[in-house]
Amino acid sequence: MNFFNFLTGSRPPLVDRAINELGEMLDTADMMFAAATNCLLDNEGLHIDLAELDEQINKGEMTVRRSVLEHMVSDPKVETSFSLLLVSIVQDAERCGDLAKSIAKASDLAVGPRMGRHVDALRPIRDRVLATFPRVRRSFIVGDAGVGRAIMQEHSQTKADVADFLKDLASADDVTSNEAVVLSVSSRMIGRTSSHLSNIISAVALPFDQVRNSPS
């Protein structure tokens, strides 16, 4: 039985607020990830303030925790397990914002434009992770276990693809040391973003004791 089987179908207002806030956090992290990786892979300028958006995500995390705490104080017998879950997985949404900022900072280390076969190899990995954000949001809210399991399987593929990318980059003779550092660090953070999204969606795909146990 996955965690969403515990839901009654009529969520308490404070729990509903926490879920909606988590969705907004994911939307913001989605925007940040897109902007940061467009900078990395397509040499686009940053036209949004990542620090400000990350602060919004941090405030969202506090809202989720506060809403859960207020709910558990006022009605501790209703949706207790689900409330505990929200407190756990909201950390993953917060980390997605941090990683987007870190990808942008890695791009700033580059001494020239990012282009060539290694950038082309990293782009489809980024595209897969980027497309995962809205799917996680939708599937989490409705409790779609099937989509949740599919996203977790895709993360396993992303993890393998990042490992292959790094292996190829480590033995490549067509990159400078600067390019290698920027792309290797960024690819790992793209993979970590996928891991956090997988952790979030594990709530609808796995039993409670296995939630947030996605492979890194």
Contacts in CASP RR format, 6 or more apart in sequence:
PFRMAT RR
TARGET T0000
AUTHOR 0000-0000-0000
METHOD contacts of the structure
MODEL  1
MNFFNFLTGSRPPLVDRAINELGEMLDTADMMFAAATNCLLDNEGLHIDL
AELDEQINKGEMTVRRSVLEHMVSDPKVETSFSLLLVSIVQDAERCGDLA
KSIAKASDLAVGPRMGRHVDALRPIRDRVLATFPRVRRSFIVGDAGVGRA
IMQEHSQTKADVADFLKDLASADDVTSNEAVVLSVSSRMIGRTSSHLSNI
ISAVALPFDQVRNSPS
1 207 0 8 1.000
2 143 0 8 1.000
2 145 0 8 1.000
2 203 0 8 1.000
2 204 0 8 1.000
2 205 0 8 1.000
2 206 0 8 1.000
2 207 0 8 1.000
3 81 0 8 1.000
3 82 0 8 1.000
3 85 0 8 1.000
3 203 0 8 1.000
3 204 0 8 1.000
3 206 0 8 1.000
3 207 0 8 1.000
3 208 0 8 1.000
3 211 0 8 1.000
4 82 0 8 1.000
4 143 0 8 1.000
4 145 0 8 1.000
4 203 0 8 1.000
4 204 0 8 1.000
6 79 0 8 1.000
6 81 0 8 1.000
6 82 0 8 1.000
7 79 0 8 1.000
7 82 0 8 1.000
8 78 0 8 1.000
8 79 0 8 1.000
11 19 0 8 1.000
11 79 0 8 1.000
12 71 0 8 1.000
12 75 0 8 1.000
12 78 0 8 1.000
12 79 0 8 1.000
14 67 0 8 1.000
14 68 0 8 1.000
14 70 0 8 1.000
14 71 0 8 1.000
14 74 0 8 1.000
15 67 0 8 1.000
15 68 0 8 1.000
15 71 0 8 1.000
15 79 0 8 1.000
15 82 0 8 1.000
15 83 0 8 1.000
15 86 0 8 1.000
17 63 0 8 1.000
17 67 0 8 1.000
18 63 0 8 1.000
18 64 0 8 1.000
18 67 0 8 1.000
18 68 0 8 1.000
18 71 0 8 1.000
18 83 0 8 1.000
18 86 0 8 1.000
18 90 0 8 1.000
19 86 0 8 1.000
19 140 0 8 1.000
19 141 0 8 1.000
21 60 0 8 1.000
21 63 0 8 1.000
21 64 0 8 1.000
21 67 0 8 1.000
22 64 0 8 1.000
22 86 0 8 1.000
22 89 0 8 1.000
22 90 0 8 1.000
22 93 0 8 1.000
22 140 0 8 1.000
23 93 0 8 1.000
23 137 0 8 1.000
23 140 0 8 1.000
23 141 0 8 1.000
24 60 0 8 1.000
25 57 0 8 1.000
25 60 0 8 1.000
25 61 0 8 1.000
25 64 0 8 1.000
25 90 0 8 1.000
25 93 0 8 1.000
25 94 0 8 1.000
26 93 0 8 1.000
26 96 0 8 1.000
26 133 0 8 1.000
26 136 0 8 1.000
26 137 0 8 1.000
26 200 0 8 1.000
27 133 0 8 1.000
27 137 0 8 1.000
28 53 0 8 1.000
28 56 0 8 1.000
28 57 0 8 1.000
28 97 0 8 1.000
29 57 0 8 1.000
29 93 0 8 1.000
29 96 0 8 1.000
29 97 0 8 1.000
29 100 0 8 1.000
29 133 0 8 1.000
30 130 0 8 1.000
30 133 0 8 1.000
30 134 0 8 1.000
30 137 0 8 1.000
31 48 0 8 1.000
31 53 0 8 1.000
32 48 0 8 1.000
32 50 0 8 1.000
32 53 0 8 1.000
32 54 0 8 1.000
32 96 0 8 1.000
32 97 0 8 1.000
32 100 0 8 1.000
32 101 0 8 1.000
33 96 0 8 1.000
33 97 0 8 1.000
33 99 0 8 1.000
33 100 0 8 1.000
33 103 0 8 1.000
33 129 0 8 1.000
33 130 0 8 1.000
33 133 0 8 1.000
33 193 0 8 1.000
34 130 0 8 1.000
35 44 0 8 1.000
35 46 0 8 1.000
35 47 0 8 1.000
35 48 0 8 1.000
35 50 0 8 1.000
35 100 0 8 1.000
35 104 0 8 1.000
36 46 0 8 1.000
36 50 0 8 1.000
36 100 0 8 1.000
36 101 0 8 1.000
36 103 0 8 1.000
36 104 0 8 1.000
36 107 0 8 1.000
37 103 0 8 1.000
37 126 0 8 1.000
37 130 0 8 1.000
37 186 0 8 1.000
37 190 0 8 1.000
38 44 0 8 1.000
38 45 0 8 1.000
39 45 0 8 1.000
39 46 0 8 1.000
39 103 0 8 1.000
39 104 0 8 1.000
39 107 0 8 1.000
40 103 0 8 1.000
40 104 0 8 1.000
40 106 0 8 1.000
40 107 0 8 1.000
40 114 0 8 1.000
40 126 0 8 1.000
40 182 0 8 1.000
40 186 0 8 1.000
41 114 0 8 1.000
41 119 0 8 1.000
41 122 0 8 1.000
41 123 0 8 1.000
41 126 0 8 1.000
43 113 0 8 1.000
43 114 0 8 1.000
43 115 0 8 1.000
46 104 0 8 1.000
50 100 0 8 1.000
50 101 0 8 1.000
50 104 0 8 1.000
51 101 0 8 1.000
53 97 0 8 1.000
54 97 0 8 1.000
54 98 0 8 1.000
54 100 0 8 1.000
54 101 0 8 1.000
57 93 0 8 1.000
57 94 0 8 1.000
57 96 0 8 1.000
57 97 0 8 1.000
58 94 0 8 1.000
60 90 0 8 1.000
61 90 0 8 1.000
61 91 0 8 1.000
61 93 0 8 1.000
61 94 0 8 1.000
64 86 0 8 1.000
64 87 0 8 1.000
64 90 0 8 1.000
65 87 0 8 1.000
65 90 0 8 1.000
68 83 0 8 1.000
68 84 0 8 1.000
68 86 0 8 1.000
68 87 0 8 1.000
71 78 0 8 1.000
71 79 0 8 1.000
71 83 0 8 1.000
72 80 0 8 1.000
72 83 0 8 1.000
81 208 0 8 1.000
85 203 0 8 1.000
85 208 0 8 1.000
85 211 0 8 1.000
88 211 0 8 1.000
88 212 0 8 1.000
89 199 0 8 1.000
89 200 0 8 1.000
89 202 0 8 1.000
89 203 0 8 1.000
89 211 0 8 1.000
89 212 0 8 1.000
92 196 0 8 1.000
92 197 0 8 1.000
92 199 0 8 1.000
92 200 0 8 1.000
92 212 0 8 1.000
93 196 0 8 1.000
93 200 0 8 1.000
95 192 0 8 1.000
95 196 0 8 1.000
96 193 0 8 1.000
96 196 0 8 1.000
96 197 0 8 1.000
99 189 0 8 1.000
99 192 0 8 1.000
99 193 0 8 1.000
99 196 0 8 1.000
100 193 0 8 1.000
102 189 0 8 1.000
103 186 0 8 1.000
103 189 0 8 1.000
103 190 0 8 1.000
106 182 0 8 1.000
106 185 0 8 1.000
106 186 0 8 1.000
106 189 0 8 1.000
107 114 0 8 1.000
107 182 0 8 1.000
107 186 0 8 1.000
109 178 0 8 1.000
109 181 0 8 1.000
109 182 0 8 1.000
110 178 0 8 1.000
110 179 0 8 1.000
110 182 0 8 1.000
111 176 0 8 1.000
111 178 0 8 1.000
112 178 0 8 1.000
114 179 0 8 1.000
114 182 0 8 1.000
114 183 0 8 1.000
117 174 0 8 1.000
118 165 0 8 1.000
118 168 0 8 1.000
118 169 0 8 1.000
118 172 0 8 1.000
118 174 0 8 1.000
118 175 0 8 1.000
118 179 0 8 1.000
118 183 0 8 1.000
119 183 0 8 1.000
121 165 0 8 1.000
121 168 0 8 1.000
122 165 0 8 1.000
122 183 0 8 1.000
122 186 0 8 1.000
122 187 0 8 1.000
122 190 0 8 1.000
125 158 0 8 1.000
125 161 0 8 1.000
125 162 0 8 1.000
125 165 0 8 1.000
125 187 0 8 1.000
125 190 0 8 1.000
125 191 0 8 1.000
126 190 0 8 1.000
128 154 0 8 1.000
128 157 0 8 1.000
128 158 0 8 1.000
128 194 0 8 1.000
129 158 0 8 1.000
129 190 0 8 1.000
129 191 0 8 1.000
129 193 0 8 1.000
129 194 0 8 1.000
129 197 0 8 1.000
132 151 0 8 1.000
132 154 0 8 1.000
132 194 0 8 1.000
132 197 0 8 1.000
133 197 0 8 1.000
135 147 0 8 1.000
135 151 0 8 1.000
136 148 0 8 1.000
136 151 0 8 1.000
136 197 0 8 1.000
136 200 0 8 1.000
136 201 0 8 1.000
138 144 0 8 1.000
138 147 0 8 1.000
139 146 0 8 1.000
139 147 0 8 1.000
139 148 0 8 1.000
139 151 0 8 1.000
139 201 0 8 1.000
139 204 0 8 1.000
140 200 0 8 1.000
140 201 0 8 1.000
140 203 0 8 1.000
140 204 0 8 1.000
143 204 0 8 1.000
144 204 0 8 1.000
145 204 0 8 1.000
145 205 0 8 1.000
146 205 0 8 1.000
147 201 0 8 1.000
147 204 0 8 1.000
148 201 0 8 1.000
148 202 0 8 1.000
148 204 0 8 1.000
148 205 0 8 1.000
149 205 0 8 1.000
151 197 0 8 1.000
151 198 0 8 1.000
151 201 0 8 1.000
151 205 0 8 1.000
152 198 0 8 1.000
152 201 0 8 1.000
152 202 0 8 1.000
152 205 0 8 1.000
152 214 0 8 1.000
154 194 0 8 1.000
155 194 0 8 1.000
155 195 0 8 1.000
155 197 0 8 1.000
155 198 0 8 1.000
155 214 0 8 1.000
155 215 0 8 1.000
156 215 0 8 1.000
158 190 0 8 1.000
158 191 0 8 1.000
158 194 0 8 1.000
159 191 0 8 1.000
159 194 0 8 1.000
159 195 0 8 1.000
159 215 0 8 1.000
159 216 0 8 1.000
162 187 0 8 1.000
162 188 0 8 1.000
162 190 0 8 1.000
162 191 0 8 1.000
165 187 0 8 1.000
166 184 0 8 1.000
166 187 0 8 1.000
166 188 0 8 1.000
169 175 0 8 1.000
169 180 0 8 1.000
169 183 0 8 1.000
169 184 0 8 1.000
169 187 0 8 1.000
170 180 0 8 1.000
170 184 0 8 1.000
172 180 0 8 1.000
175 183 0 8 1.000
192 216 0 8 1.000
195 214 0 8 1.000
195 215 0 8 1.000
195 216 0 8 1.000
198 214 0 8 1.000
199 211 0 8 1.000
199 212 0 8 1.000
199 213 0 8 1.000
199 214 0 8 1.000
202 210 0 8 1.000
202 211 0 8 1.000
202 212 0 8 1.000
202 213 0 8 1.000
202 214 0 8 1.000
203 211 0 8 1.000
206 213 0 8 1.000
END
